[in-house]
Amino acid sequence: MILALLAQDPGTPTGPEFGKASPLGLLIVLILLAGTVLLVRSMNKHLKGLPETFEPEHPEPDQKADDGTDPGAIPDVDATDPPKPAT
């Protein structure tokens, strides 16, 4: 009995409410579209205010930090020096 009920073809939906969209759906779509337009305009305005490059004009004070690790953090080892025995 249940299999016969599940196997029935529902047919094409018909009736007075079929195919009608709610005006509320159109309103929601228009609100989302307006919000997207405003967000894009705001983002473009903020991007225009950014500098062309983020490189500092006078890098001398930061040069030491940009050179890498602290001196002495990695010991200088020549390839010609034999390995030192562990004590």
Biopython code that builds the backbone (N, CA, C, O; Angstrom):
import numpy as np
from Bio.PDB.StructureBuilder import StructureBuilder

atoms = [
    (1, "MET", "N", (0.816, -1.194, 0.000)),
    (1, "MET", "CA", (0.000, 0.000, 0.000)),
    (1, "MET", "C", (0.863, 1.264, 0.000)),
    (1, "MET", "O", (0.601, 2.186, -0.772)),
    (2, "ILE", "N", (1.894, 1.318, 0.860)),
    (2, "ILE", "CA", (2.763, 2.500, 0.948)),
    (2, "ILE", "C", (3.581, 2.639, -0.327)),
    (2, "ILE", "O", (3.806, 3.751, -0.805)),
    (3, "LEU", "N", (4.034, 1.498, -0.886)),
    (3, "LEU", "CA", (4.806, 1.567, -2.121)),
    (3, "LEU", "C", (3.972, 2.121, -3.267)),
    (3, "LEU", "O", (4.488, 2.861, -4.103)),
    (4, "ALA", "N", (2.726, 1.784, -3.315)),
    (4, "ALA", "CA", (1.845, 2.302, -4.368)),
    (4, "ALA", "C", (1.658, 3.810, -4.206)),
    (4, "ALA", "O", (1.572, 4.543, -5.191)),
    (5, "LEU", "N", (1.598, 4.265, -2.955)),
    (5, "LEU", "CA", (1.436, 5.689, -2.698)),
    (5, "LEU", "C", (2.700, 6.452, -3.101)),
    (5, "LEU", "O", (2.616, 7.531, -3.688)),
    (6, "LEU", "N", (3.886, 5.881, -2.781)),
    (6, "LEU", "CA", (5.143, 6.545, -3.118)),
    (6, "LEU", "C", (5.427, 6.511, -4.617)),
    (6, "LEU", "O", (6.110, 7.398, -5.130)),
    (7, "ALA", "N", (4.920, 5.508, -5.328)),
    (7, "ALA", "CA", (5.189, 5.359, -6.745)),
    (7, "ALA", "C", (4.273, 6.204, -7.619)),
    (7, "ALA", "O", (4.480, 6.270, -8.830)),
    (8, "GLN", "N", (3.290, 6.838, -7.051)),
    (8, "GLN", "CA", (2.372, 7.640, -7.849)),
    (8, "GLN", "C", (3.068, 8.870, -8.416)),
    (8, "GLN", "O", (3.906, 9.486, -7.758)),
    (9, "ASP", "N", (2.713, 9.210, -9.624)),
    (9, "ASP", "CA", (3.254, 10.398, -10.267)),
    (9, "ASP", "C", (2.485, 11.608, -9.739)),
    (9, "ASP", "O", (1.260, 11.666, -9.851)),
    (10, "PRO", "N", (3.210, 12.581, -9.160)),
    (10, "PRO", "CA", (2.487, 13.726, -8.620)),
    (10, "PRO", "C", (1.866, 14.587, -9.706)),
    (10, "PRO", "O", (1.013, 15.426, -9.415)),
    (11, "GLY", "N", (2.276, 14.396, -10.948)),
    (11, "GLY", "CA", (1.705, 15.200, -12.036)),
    (11, "GLY", "C", (2.279, 16.601, -12.040)),
    (11, "GLY", "O", (3.138, 16.935, -11.224)),
    (12, "THR", "N", (1.813, 17.396, -12.940)),
    (12, "THR", "CA", (2.271, 18.777, -12.989)),
    (12, "THR", "C", (1.499, 19.583, -11.961)),
    (12, "THR", "O", (0.280, 19.461, -11.848)),
    (13, "PRO", "N", (2.220, 20.411, -11.209)),
    (13, "PRO", "CA", (1.511, 21.218, -10.217)),
    (13, "PRO", "C", (0.633, 22.255, -10.914)),
    (13, "PRO", "O", (1.073, 22.964, -11.819)),
    (14, "THR", "N", (-0.574, 22.321, -10.483)),
    (14, "THR", "CA", (-1.513, 23.292, -11.044)),
    (14, "THR", "C", (-2.249, 23.962, -9.904)),
    (14, "THR", "O", (-2.098, 23.573, -8.746)),
    (15, "GLY", "N", (-3.007, 24.920, -10.210)),
    (15, "GLY", "CA", (-3.799, 25.588, -9.189)),
    (15, "GLY", "C", (-3.627, 27.090, -9.287)),
    (15, "GLY", "O", (-2.803, 27.581, -10.060)),
    (16, "PRO", "N", (-4.397, 27.811, -8.512)),
    (16, "PRO", "CA", (-4.362, 29.268, -8.609)),
    (16, "PRO", "C", (-3.056, 29.877, -8.089)),
    (16, "PRO", "O", (-2.699, 30.984, -8.493)),
    (17, "GLU", "N", (-2.330, 29.175, -7.197)),
    (17, "GLU", "CA", (-1.117, 29.747, -6.620)),
    (17, "GLU", "C", (0.154, 29.300, -7.333)),
    (17, "GLU", "O", (1.237, 29.774, -6.992)),
    (18, "PHE", "N", (0.056, 28.398, -8.315)),
    (18, "PHE", "CA", (1.242, 27.883, -8.989)),
    (18, "PHE", "C", (1.862, 28.947, -9.890)),
    (18, "PHE", "O", (1.171, 29.581, -10.687)),
    (19, "GLY", "N", (3.182, 29.134, -9.754)),
    (19, "GLY", "CA", (3.915, 30.045, -10.616)),
    (19, "GLY", "C", (3.912, 31.485, -10.172)),
    (19, "GLY", "O", (4.485, 32.334, -10.855)),
    (20, "LYS", "N", (3.298, 31.785, -9.071)),
    (20, "LYS", "CA", (3.253, 33.162, -8.606)),
    (20, "LYS", "C", (4.408, 33.380, -7.621)),
    (20, "LYS", "O", (4.679, 32.541, -6.762)),
    (21, "ALA", "N", (5.057, 34.491, -7.763)),
    (21, "ALA", "CA", (6.124, 34.857, -6.841)),
    (21, "ALA", "C", (5.598, 35.959, -5.927)),
    (21, "ALA", "O", (4.780, 36.791, -6.320)),
    (22, "SER", "N", (6.078, 35.934, -4.740)),
    (22, "SER", "CA", (5.646, 36.924, -3.774)),
    (22, "SER", "C", (6.340, 38.261, -4.044)),
    (22, "SER", "O", (7.517, 38.272, -4.403)),
    (23, "PRO", "N", (5.649, 39.375, -3.882)),
    (23, "PRO", "CA", (6.309, 40.674, -4.012)),
    (23, "PRO", "C", (7.390, 40.863, -2.945)),
    (23, "PRO", "O", (8.321, 41.648, -3.125)),
    (24, "LEU", "N", (7.258, 40.147, -1.853)),
    (24, "LEU", "CA", (8.277, 40.215, -0.804)),
    (24, "LEU", "C", (9.610, 39.663, -1.314)),
    (24, "LEU", "O", (10.667, 40.165, -0.934)),
    (25, "GLY", "N", (9.573, 38.648, -2.160)),
    (25, "GLY", "CA", (10.801, 38.103, -2.750)),
    (25, "GLY", "C", (11.501, 39.126, -3.616)),
    (25, "GLY", "O", (12.725, 39.244, -3.566)),
    (26, "LEU", "N", (10.749, 39.868, -4.408)),
    (26, "LEU", "CA", (11.335, 40.922, -5.236)),
    (26, "LEU", "C", (11.946, 42.007, -4.363)),
    (26, "LEU", "O", (13.028, 42.510, -4.665)),
    (27, "LEU", "N", (11.271, 42.367, -3.297)),
    (27, "LEU", "CA", (11.784, 43.380, -2.381)),
    (27, "LEU", "C", (13.107, 42.932, -1.755)),
    (27, "LEU", "O", (14.041, 43.726, -1.643)),
    (28, "ILE", "N", (13.187, 41.677, -1.353)),
    (28, "ILE", "CA", (14.420, 41.155, -0.754)),
    (28, "ILE", "C", (15.560, 41.174, -1.769)),
    (28, "ILE", "O", (16.681, 41.555, -1.432)),
    (29, "VAL", "N", (15.285, 40.767, -3.006)),
    (29, "VAL", "CA", (16.310, 40.775, -4.043)),
    (29, "VAL", "C", (16.793, 42.203, -4.301)),
    (29, "VAL", "O", (17.996, 42.424, -4.440)),
    (30, "LEU", "N", (15.890, 43.164, -4.366)),
    (30, "LEU", "CA", (16.282, 44.558, -4.615)),
    (30, "LEU", "C", (17.101, 45.119, -3.459)),
    (30, "LEU", "O", (18.056, 45.864, -3.681)),
    (31, "ILE", "N", (16.737, 44.771, -2.232)),
    (31, "ILE", "CA", (17.505, 45.235, -1.067)),
    (31, "ILE", "C", (18.912, 44.647, -1.084)),
    (31, "ILE", "O", (19.882, 45.353, -0.809)),
    (32, "LEU", "N", (19.030, 43.359, -1.405)),
    (32, "LEU", "CA", (20.352, 42.730, -1.486)),
    (32, "LEU", "C", (21.190, 43.350, -2.609)),
    (32, "LEU", "O", (22.395, 43.545, -2.445)),
    (33, "LEU", "N", (20.573, 43.653, -3.723)),
    (33, "LEU", "CA", (21.277, 44.276, -4.839)),
    (33, "LEU", "C", (21.772, 45.678, -4.459)),
    (33, "LEU", "O", (22.908, 46.043, -4.761)),
    (34, "ALA", "N", (20.921, 46.450, -3.802)),
    (34, "ALA", "CA", (21.319, 47.796, -3.375)),
    (34, "ALA", "C", (22.452, 47.719, -2.349)),
    (34, "ALA", "O", (23.385, 48.520, -2.400)),
    (35, "GLY", "N", (22.380, 46.776, -1.432)),
    (35, "GLY", "CA", (23.449, 46.607, -0.448)),
    (35, "GLY", "C", (24.767, 46.227, -1.098)),
    (35, "GLY", "O", (25.825, 46.699, -0.682)),
    (36, "THR", "N", (24.712, 45.384, -2.108)),
    (36, "THR", "CA", (25.930, 44.991, -2.818)),
    (36, "THR", "C", (26.539, 46.183, -3.548)),
    (36, "THR", "O", (27.755, 46.373, -3.515)),
    (37, "VAL", "N", (25.711, 46.980, -4.202)),
    (37, "VAL", "CA", (26.209, 48.166, -4.906)),
    (37, "VAL", "C", (26.864, 49.130, -3.921)),
    (37, "VAL", "O", (27.931, 49.673, -4.208)),
    (38, "LEU", "N", (26.244, 49.348, -2.777)),
    (38, "LEU", "CA", (26.820, 50.262, -1.784)),
    (38, "LEU", "C", (28.129, 49.735, -1.222)),
    (38, "LEU", "O", (29.058, 50.510, -0.995)),
    (39, "LEU", "N", (28.219, 48.428, -0.994)),
    (39, "LEU", "CA", (29.468, 47.849, -0.496)),
    (39, "LEU", "C", (30.593, 47.969, -1.518)),
    (39, "LEU", "O", (31.732, 48.248, -1.144)),
    (40, "VAL", "N", (30.299, 47.764, -2.790)),
    (40, "VAL", "CA", (31.324, 47.879, -3.827)),
    (40, "VAL", "C", (31.805, 49.328, -3.932)),
    (40, "VAL", "O", (33.005, 49.571, -4.057)),
    (41, "ARG", "N", (30.894, 50.278, -3.881)),
    (41, "ARG", "CA", (31.289, 51.696, -3.942)),
    (41, "ARG", "C", (32.157, 52.074, -2.751)),
    (41, "ARG", "O", (33.150, 52.786, -2.905)),
    (42, "SER", "N", (31.788, 51.604, -1.567)),
    (42, "SER", "CA", (32.566, 51.910, -0.380)),
    (42, "SER", "C", (33.959, 51.286, -0.454)),
    (42, "SER", "O", (34.947, 51.913, -0.071)),
    (43, "MET", "N", (34.033, 50.057, -0.946)),
    (43, "MET", "CA", (35.330, 49.392, -1.058)),
    (43, "MET", "C", (36.222, 50.118, -2.058)),
    (43, "MET", "O", (37.417, 50.279, -1.811)),
    (44, "ASN", "N", (35.668, 50.553, -3.172)),
    (44, "ASN", "CA", (36.458, 51.290, -4.158)),
    (44, "ASN", "C", (36.978, 52.596, -3.578)),
    (44, "ASN", "O", (38.111, 52.990, -3.853)),
    (45, "LYS", "N", (36.162, 53.269, -2.780)),
    (45, "LYS", "CA", (36.589, 54.520, -2.164)),
    (45, "LYS", "C", (37.757, 54.272, -1.214)),
    (45, "LYS", "O", (38.713, 55.048, -1.187)),
    (46, "HIS", "N", (37.683, 53.200, -0.438)),
    (46, "HIS", "CA", (38.762, 52.890, 0.490)),
    (46, "HIS", "C", (40.029, 52.443, -0.242)),
    (46, "HIS", "O", (41.136, 52.765, 0.188)),
    (47, "LEU", "N", (39.877, 51.711, -1.330)),
    (47, "LEU", "CA", (41.052, 51.265, -2.084)),
    (47, "LEU", "C", (41.763, 52.432, -2.764)),
    (47, "LEU", "O", (42.984, 52.398, -2.923)),
    (48, "LYS", "N", (41.033, 53.448, -3.162)),
    (48, "LYS", "CA", (41.664, 54.611, -3.779)),
    (48, "LYS", "C", (42.502, 55.383, -2.768)),
    (48, "LYS", "O", (43.447, 56.071, -3.154)),
    (49, "GLY", "N", (42.178, 55.284, -1.491)),
    (49, "GLY", "CA", (42.927, 56.002, -0.464)),
    (49, "GLY", "C", (44.212, 55.311, -0.044)),
    (49, "GLY", "O", (44.990, 55.887, 0.715)),
    (50, "LEU", "N", (44.460, 54.086, -0.517)),
    (50, "LEU", "CA", (45.675, 53.376, -0.155)),
    (50, "LEU", "C", (46.862, 53.928, -0.931)),
    (50, "LEU", "O", (46.707, 54.396, -2.058)),
    (51, "PRO", "N", (48.055, 53.873, -0.324)),
    (51, "PRO", "CA", (49.236, 54.344, -1.056)),
    (51, "PRO", "C", (49.597, 53.372, -2.177)),
    (51, "PRO", "O", (49.163, 52.220, -2.180)),
    (52, "GLU", "N", (50.397, 53.853, -3.127)),
    (52, "GLU", "CA", (50.818, 53.011, -4.245)),
    (52, "GLU", "C", (51.657, 51.842, -3.765)),
    (52, "GLU", "O", (51.521, 50.728, -4.271)),
    (53, "THR", "N", (52.521, 52.087, -2.797)),
    (53, "THR", "CA", (53.392, 51.038, -2.264)),
    (53, "THR", "C", (53.456, 51.176, -0.750)),
    (53, "THR", "O", (53.226, 52.255, -0.203)),
    (54, "PHE", "N", (53.763, 50.092, -0.094)),
    (54, "PHE", "CA", (53.883, 50.113, 1.362)),
    (54, "PHE", "C", (55.343, 50.117, 1.793)),
    (54, "PHE", "O", (55.643, 49.911, 2.969)),
    (55, "GLU", "N", (56.246, 50.347, 0.860)),
    (55, "GLU", "CA", (57.665, 50.428, 1.189)),
    (55, "GLU", "C", (57.909, 51.708, 1.988)),
    (55, "GLU", "O", (57.379, 52.762, 1.636)),
    (56, "PRO", "N", (58.708, 51.631, 3.064)),
    (56, "PRO", "CA", (58.991, 52.844, 3.832)),
    (56, "PRO", "C", (59.882, 53.793, 3.035)),
    (56, "PRO", "O", (60.706, 53.354, 2.233)),
    (57, "GLU", "N", (59.711, 55.101, 3.260)),
    (57, "GLU", "CA", (60.506, 56.090, 2.544)),
    (57, "GLU", "C", (61.957, 56.077, 3.019)),
    (57, "GLU", "O", (62.876, 56.229, 2.214)),
    (58, "HIS", "N", (62.161, 55.900, 4.305)),
    (58, "HIS", "CA", (63.510, 55.871, 4.880)),
    (58, "HIS", "C", (63.676, 54.550, 5.627)),
    (58, "HIS", "O", (63.336, 54.463, 6.807)),
    (59, "PRO", "N", (64.196, 53.517, 4.953)),
    (59, "PRO", "CA", (64.251, 52.190, 5.580)),
    (59, "PRO", "C", (65.419, 51.981, 6.537)),
    (59, "PRO", "O", (65.556, 50.893, 7.096)),
    (60, "GLU", "N", (66.269, 52.997, 6.745)),
    (60, "GLU", "CA", (67.472, 52.804, 7.559)),
    (60, "GLU", "C", (67.178, 52.286, 8.963)),
    (60, "GLU", "O", (67.838, 51.335, 9.381)),
    (61, "PRO", "N", (66.226, 52.849, 9.726)),
    (61, "PRO", "CA", (65.997, 52.314, 11.078)),
    (61, "PRO", "C", (65.492, 50.865, 11.067)),
    (61, "PRO", "O", (65.746, 50.117, 12.012)),
    (62, "ASP", "N", (64.794, 50.473, 10.026)),
    (62, "ASP", "CA", (64.261, 49.117, 9.963)),
    (62, "ASP", "C", (65.191, 48.149, 9.255)),
    (62, "ASP", "O", (64.898, 46.955, 9.183)),
    (63, "GLN", "N", (66.308, 48.641, 8.731)),
    (63, "GLN", "CA", (67.175, 47.786, 7.925)),
    (63, "GLN", "C", (67.711, 46.613, 8.723)),
    (63, "GLN", "O", (67.794, 45.497, 8.209)),
    (64, "LYS", "N", (68.077, 46.855, 9.981)),
    (64, "LYS", "CA", (68.646, 45.778, 10.789)),
    (64, "LYS", "C", (67.609, 44.682, 11.009)),
    (64, "LYS", "O", (67.950, 43.499, 10.980)),
    (65, "ALA", "N", (66.371, 45.046, 11.223)),
    (65, "ALA", "CA", (65.325, 44.046, 11.417)),
    (65, "ALA", "C", (65.040, 43.294, 10.129)),
    (65, "ALA", "O", (64.640, 42.131, 10.169)),
    (66, "ASP", "N", (65.239, 43.938, 8.994)),
    (66, "ASP", "CA", (64.969, 43.294, 7.715)),
    (66, "ASP", "C", (66.095, 42.373, 7.259)),
    (66, "ASP", "O", (65.903, 41.571, 6.345)),
    (67, "ASP", "N", (67.273, 42.476, 7.884)),
    (67, "ASP", "CA", (68.418, 41.672, 7.448)),
    (67, "ASP", "C", (68.296, 40.214, 7.839)),
    (67, "ASP", "O", (69.035, 39.384, 7.309)),
    (68, "GLY", "N", (67.422, 39.877, 8.718)),
    (68, "GLY", "CA", (67.252, 38.466, 9.087)),
    (68, "GLY", "C", (67.343, 38.264, 10.583)),
    (68, "GLY", "O", (66.808, 39.042, 11.373)),
    (69, "THR", "N", (68.029, 37.207, 10.947)),
    (69, "THR", "CA", (68.074, 36.840, 12.368)),
    (69, "THR", "C", (69.058, 37.710, 13.133)),
    (69, "THR", "O", (69.845, 38.443, 12.534)),
    (70, "ASP", "N", (69.011, 37.628, 14.443)),
    (70, "ASP", "CA", (69.939, 38.364, 15.302)),
    (70, "ASP", "C", (71.353, 37.837, 15.100)),
    (70, "ASP", "O", (71.544, 36.645, 14.860)),
    (71, "PRO", "N", (72.342, 38.717, 15.195)),
    (71, "PRO", "CA", (73.707, 38.226, 15.070)),
    (71, "PRO", "C", (74.018, 37.257, 16.214)),
    (71, "PRO", "O", (73.689, 37.518, 17.371)),
    (72, "GLY", "N", (74.638, 36.167, 15.880)),
    (72, "GLY", "CA", (75.000, 35.181, 16.890)),
    (72, "GLY", "C", (73.940, 34.126, 17.119)),
    (72, "GLY", "O", (74.198, 33.144, 17.815)),
    (73, "ALA", "N", (72.762, 34.297, 16.558)),
    (73, "ALA", "CA", (71.716, 33.297, 16.748)),
    (73, "ALA", "C", (72.039, 32.035, 15.973)),
    (73, "ALA", "O", (71.744, 30.928, 16.423)),
    (74, "ILE", "N", (72.640, 32.202, 14.817)),
    (74, "ILE", "CA", (73.077, 31.056, 14.012)),
    (74, "ILE", "C", (74.585, 31.155, 13.912)),
    (74, "ILE", "O", (75.093, 32.127, 13.351)),
    (75, "PRO", "N", (75.331, 30.171, 14.444)),
    (75, "PRO", "CA", (76.797, 30.277, 14.424)),
    (75, "PRO", "C", (77.326, 30.166, 13.004)),
    (75, "PRO", "O", (76.798, 29.421, 12.179)),
    (76, "ASP", "N", (78.395, 30.936, 12.739)),
    (76, "ASP", "CA", (79.057, 30.858, 11.439)),
    (76, "ASP", "C", (79.896, 29.598, 11.408)),
    (76, "ASP", "O", (80.767, 29.418, 12.259)),
    (77, "VAL", "N", (79.657, 28.736, 10.462)),
    (77, "VAL", "CA", (80.404, 27.496, 10.316)),
    (77, "VAL", "C", (80.913, 27.446, 8.892)),
    (77, "VAL", "O", (80.124, 27.469, 7.947)),
    (78, "ASP", "N", (82.223, 27.378, 8.730)),
    (78, "ASP", "CA", (82.797, 27.225, 7.400)),
    (78, "ASP", "C", (82.697, 25.775, 6.984)),
    (78, "ASP", "O", (82.750, 24.874, 7.821)),
    (79, "ALA", "N", (82.555, 25.558, 5.725)),
    (79, "ALA", "CA", (82.477, 24.176, 5.217)),
    (79, "ALA", "C", (83.812, 23.473, 5.343)),
    (79, "ALA", "O", (83.862, 22.243, 5.336)),
    (80, "THR", "N", (84.930, 24.249, 5.461)),
    (80, "THR", "CA", (86.240, 23.641, 5.548)),
    (80, "THR", "C", (86.582, 23.220, 6.970)),
    (80, "THR", "O", (87.484, 22.405, 7.161)),
    (81, "ASP", "N", (85.896, 23.745, 7.965)),
    (81, "ASP", "CA", (86.194, 23.364, 9.360)),
    (81, "ASP", "C", (85.658, 21.968, 9.640)),
    (81, "ASP", "O", (84.526, 21.653, 9.274)),
    (82, "PRO", "N", (86.464, 21.125, 10.288)),
    (82, "PRO", "CA", (85.959, 19.808, 10.665)),
    (82, "PRO", "C", (84.944, 19.960, 11.790)),
    (82, "PRO", "O", (85.015, 20.917, 12.562)),
    (83, "PRO", "N", (84.009, 19.037, 11.891)),
    (83, "PRO", "CA", (83.033, 19.129, 12.989)),
    (83, "PRO", "C", (83.732, 18.990, 14.333)),
    (83, "PRO", "O", (84.666, 18.200, 14.475)),
    (84, "LYS", "N", (83.284, 19.750, 15.307)),
    (84, "LYS", "CA", (83.871, 19.732, 16.650)),
    (84, "LYS", "C", (83.244, 18.585, 17.425)),
    (84, "LYS", "O", (82.034, 18.373, 17.352)),
    (85, "PRO", "N", (84.068, 17.838, 18.174)),
    (85, "PRO", "CA", (83.509, 16.743, 18.958)),
    (85, "PRO", "C", (82.669, 17.267, 20.122)),
    (85, "PRO", "O", (82.969, 18.311, 20.701)),
    (86, "ALA", "N", (81.633, 16.537, 20.444)),
    (86, "ALA", "CA", (80.774, 16.922, 21.576)),
    (86, "ALA", "C", (81.471, 16.583, 22.862)),
    (86, "ALA", "O", (82.069, 15.513, 22.979)),
    (87, "THR", "N", (81.410, 17.465, 23.829)),
    (87, "THR", "CA", (82.048, 17.212, 25.132)),
    (87, "THR", "C", (81.026, 16.971, 26.198)),
    (87, "THR", "O", (81.382, 16.742, 27.354)),
]
sb = StructureBuilder()
sb.init_structure("model")
sb.init_model(0)
sb.init_chain("A")
sb.init_seg("    ")
for serial, (resi, resn, name, xyz) in enumerate(atoms, 1):
    if name == "N":
        sb.init_residue(resn, " ", resi, " ")
    sb.init_atom(name, np.array(xyz, "f"), 0.0, 1.0, " ", f" {name:<3s}", serial, name[0])
structure = sb.get_structure()
